């Protein structure tokens, strides 16, 4: 589970960097998407951790 999350983060960073050279508006949309997705994932993980305690 953690390996796939790490791979996804690394891939998104690679895409992010390669896109940064191309389009600034696309980057802003992509960043917003990543922020919301990561925020959801972090919230879900935190909720799960709280439940198991």
Beta strands, then each sheet from edge to edge (+ up, - down):
end
